[in-house]
């Protein structure tokens, strides 16, 4: 039997919809996973098998082939565990294919059937909405991110059994309520620009830089207050708009740096990488694109302490972003 389930992965800082194609046919027991999966995706075979059995659902002991389309895009992360499991249950006639249309499933499975948190859920939900999906199912631990996107129903599930009962209509779940991104925009900083005593010229220069979005070069002897001033620069920047907060939250969700207690990044970021950082770590990129320090400092402050100690090639790579 053949089934198609919608899933999501990330590429750079954006979500990409993945069509999980599952085929169960006669033959010796095997589980082939194709479609350019990364190692974390390849290991999903054992997680899915154990999760189905420990959730009291049969695992087909026949020939199983799972294709992740598009096949030329490398798939990262463990968020495709859930759509693979749903596809196997659809092939086993536990779920009806008609009830899975326009539904996207995101989540990592534990061996006992619980659904664990994954990174980049916010980008995935935004992409699912753009692709026309009507419902998205995400782990309960990612509920804070699911409340931020309007125009699509987002459900949180704790276990595989709970999700299957909902899809069968036995135990109906309710979608997450939507949250205004800026409703809790009460910024509380651990440092304050008002703490600075003296340094009138430096303070004036930082105020001009904050007002105009300029770069600034601070020169002085060790201990004169350069780092102290730079850390307080973010406290005089204007509050982030809704679009800026959503962009920064999406970036930090991708790299797994989103604070556990907060649903959205409302404070402008301050990044201070070490002078031994490589060019790819600073600017991002790689065979699988990942955000670098420049991206993590988006809408905030990138502070390069001990600037002359950075490699020349690294600084040259900053020429275009600065321009």
C-alpha positions in Angstrom: 0.0 0.0 0.0 1.1 3.6 -0.7 0.7 6.7 1.4 1.7 10.4 1.2 2.2 12.5 4.3 3.3 16.1 4.6 6.2 17.0 6.8 8.7 19.9 7.2 12.4 20.4 7.5 14.7 23.5 7.5 17.2 24.9 5.0 19.1 27.9 6.2 16.6 29.9 8.2 13.6 28.9 6.2 11.2 25.9 6.4 10.8 23.5 3.4 7.8 21.3 2.9 8.7 17.6 2.5 6.4 15.0 1.0 7.0 11.7 2.8 6.1 8.9 0.5 5.6 5.5 2.2 5.3 2.2 0.3 4.6 -1.1 2.0 4.9 -4.2 -0.3 5.4 -7.9 -0.1 8.9 -9.2 0.4 11.5 -9.9 3.0 11.4 -7.5 6.0 13.4 -4.4 5.2 13.2 -0.6 5.8 14.8 1.6 3.1 14.9 5.3 3.7 15.8 7.4 0.6 15.7 11.0 -0.5 19.1 12.4 0.7 18.5 12.0 4.5 21.1 13.1 7.0 22.3 10.8 9.8 19.6 12.0 12.2 16.9 11.3 9.7 18.4 7.8 8.8 18.2 6.8 12.5 14.5 7.5 12.5 13.9 4.0 11.3 14.6 2.5 14.8 12.8 5.3 16.6 9.7 4.9 14.5 9.7 1.1 14.9 10.0 1.2 18.7 7.5 4.0 19.1 4.8 2.1 17.1 5.3 -1.1 19.0 5.4 0.6 22.4 2.2 2.6 21.5 0.4 -0.8 20.8 0.3 -0.3 17.0 1.6 -3.0 14.6 4.8 -2.5 12.7 4.6 -4.1 9.2 7.1 -6.9 8.9 7.4 -6.6 5.1 9.3 -4.5 2.6 9.1 -0.8 3.6 10.4 2.0 1.3 10.2 5.7 2.5 11.1 8.5 0.0 11.6 12.1 1.2 10.7 14.4 -1.7 12.2 16.5 -3.2 15.0 13.9 -3.4 17.8 16.5 -4.2 17.4 18.4 -1.0 19.4 17.2 2.1 17.0 16.6 5.0 18.3 17.6 8.5 16.9 17.1 12.0 14.6 14.6 13.6 11.3 16.3 12.8 10.4 13.8 10.1 9.9 10.9 12.6 6.2 11.8 13.1 5.2 11.9 9.4 7.0 8.6 8.7 5.1 6.9 11.5 1.8 8.4 10.3 2.6 7.1 6.8 3.2 3.6 8.1 -0.1 3.6 10.0 -1.9 4.8 6.9 -0.5 1.9 4.9 -1.6 -0.4 7.7 -5.1 1.0 7.4 -5.1 2.3 11.0 -5.6 5.9 9.6 -7.7 6.9 6.6 -5.8 8.9 3.9 -8.7 11.2 3.4 -8.4 12.6 6.9 -4.7 13.5 6.5 -5.1 15.9 3.5 -3.7 19.4 4.1 -2.2 18.4 7.4 1.5 18.7 8.3 3.2 16.7 11.0 6.3 17.7 12.8 8.0 16.0 15.7 10.7 13.6 17.0 9.6 10.3 18.4 10.9 8.8 21.6 11.1 5.0 21.9 8.0 4.9 24.1 5.9 7.0 21.7 6.2 10.4 23.2 6.7 13.4 20.8 9.8 15.5 21.6 10.7 19.1 20.8 12.5 19.9 17.6 14.3 23.1 16.5 13.0 25.4 13.8 9.3 24.8 14.3 8.4 28.5 13.8 10.0 28.5 10.3 8.2 25.2 9.5 4.8 26.5 10.5 5.4 29.7 8.4 6.3 27.5 5.4 3.3 25.2 5.9 1.0 28.2 5.9 2.6 29.5 2.7 2.1 26.1 1.1 -1.6 26.1 1.8 -1.8 23.6 4.7 -4.8 23.9 7.0 -3.5 22.2 10.1 -0.1 21.6 11.7 0.7 19.1 14.5 3.7 20.0 16.6 5.2 18.8 19.9 3.8 20.2 23.1 7.2 21.6 24.0 7.0 23.9 20.9 3.6 25.3 21.8 5.0 28.8 22.5 6.1 29.0 18.8 2.8 27.6 17.5 0.9 30.5 19.0 2.7 33.2 17.0 1.4 32.4 13.4 -2.1 33.4 12.5 -4.1 32.0 9.7 -3.4 28.3 10.3 -4.6 25.9 13.0 -1.7 24.6 15.1 -2.3 21.5 17.4 0.1 20.3 20.1 0.4 16.6 20.8 2.2 14.8 23.6 2.2 11.2 22.4 1.7 9.2 19.2 -1.4 7.5 20.7 -3.0 10.9 21.5 -2.5 12.1 17.9 -3.9 8.9 16.4 -7.0 9.1 18.6 -7.5 12.7 17.5 -7.2 11.8 13.8 -9.7 9.0 14.3 -12.2 11.4 16.0 -12.1 9.6 19.4 -10.4 12.3 21.4 -10.6 15.7 19.7 -7.8 18.2 20.3 -8.3 22.0 20.2 -6.0 24.3 18.3 -3.7 26.6 20.1 -5.0 30.2 20.8 -3.1 32.9 18.9 -0.9 35.3 20.7 0.0 38.9 19.9 3.7 39.0 19.5 4.2 42.4 21.2 1.6 42.0 24.0 4.3 41.2 26.6 6.9 43.6 25.3 8.1 44.7 28.7 11.8 44.8 28.1 13.9 44.2 31.3 17.6 44.4 30.7 20.3 43.2 33.2 22.4 46.3 32.2 21.4 49.8 31.4 22.9 52.6 29.4 22.0 55.0 32.3 24.6 53.1 34.5 27.4 54.7 32.6 29.1 57.6 34.5 31.3 60.0 32.5 32.5 58.9 29.1 30.6 61.8 27.5 32.2 61.6 24.1 31.8 57.8 23.9 28.1 58.0 25.0 27.4 60.7 22.5 28.9 58.6 19.7 26.9 55.5 20.7 23.7 57.5 20.8 24.4 58.7 17.2 25.2 55.2 16.1 22.0 53.9 17.7 19.9 56.6 16.1 21.2 56.1 12.6 22.1 52.4 12.6 25.8 53.2 12.1 28.9 51.1 12.8 31.3 52.4 15.3 35.0 51.8 16.1 36.0 52.3 19.8 39.7 52.7 20.6 41.1 52.9 24.1 43.4 51.2 26.7 42.2 48.0 28.4 39.7 48.6 31.1 38.5 52.0 29.9 35.0 50.8 29.3 34.6 49.7 25.7 32.9 46.4 26.3 30.8 47.9 29.1 29.5 50.6 26.7 28.9 48.1 23.9 26.8 45.8 26.1 24.6 48.7 27.0 24.1 49.8 23.4 21.1 47.5 22.9 19.2 49.1 25.8 18.9 52.4 23.9 17.9 50.9 20.5 14.2 51.3 19.7 11.8 48.4 20.5 11.5 45.8 17.8 8.6 45.8 15.5 6.4 42.7 15.1 8.1 41.8 11.8 11.6 42.2 13.4 10.6 40.1 16.5 9.3 37.3 14.2 12.5 37.3 12.1 14.8 37.1 15.1 12.6 34.5 16.8 12.7 32.4 13.6 16.5 32.6 13.5 17.0 31.6 17.1 14.4 28.8 16.8 16.5 27.3 13.9 19.7 27.1 15.9 17.9 26.0 19.1 18.8 29.1 21.1 15.3 30.2 21.8 14.9 30.8 25.6 12.8 28.1 27.2 10.6 30.6 29.1 10.0 33.0 26.2 7.8 32.4 23.2 9.3 35.3 21.2 12.6 37.3 21.1 11.6 40.8 22.2 15.1 42.0 23.2 17.5 43.0 20.4 20.4 40.4 20.4 23.9 41.2 21.5 26.6 38.9 20.0 30.3 39.0 21.0 32.2 36.2 19.2 35.8 35.3 20.2 38.6 36.7 17.9 39.6 33.1 16.9 36.2 32.5 15.2 36.3 31.2 11.6 34.8 33.0 8.6 32.0 30.4 8.2 31.1 30.6 11.9 30.9 34.4 11.7 29.0 34.7 8.4 27.2 31.3 8.4 26.9 28.9 5.5 28.5 25.5 5.0 27.4 22.4 3.1 24.2 22.5 5.1 23.5 26.3 5.5 23.5 27.4 9.2 23.2 30.9 10.6 26.4 32.6 11.7 27.1 35.3 14.3 26.2 38.0 11.8 22.8 36.4 11.4 22.3 35.9 15.1 23.0 39.6 15.6 20.2 40.5 13.2 18.4 43.8 14.3 20.9 44.0 17.3 24.5 44.5 18.0 27.5 42.5 16.7 30.5 43.4 18.9 34.0 42.4 17.7 36.2 42.7 20.8 40.0 42.9 20.2 39.3 43.7 16.5 43.0 43.6 15.4 43.3 40.0 16.7 40.8 38.7 14.1 42.2 37.0 11.0 42.4 39.3 8.0 40.5 36.9 5.9 37.6 36.9 8.4 37.5 40.7 8.5 37.6 40.9 4.7 34.5 38.7 4.6 32.7 41.3 6.6 33.2 44.0 4.0 30.0 43.3 2.0 27.7 42.8 5.0 29.0 46.1 6.5 28.4 47.9 3.2 
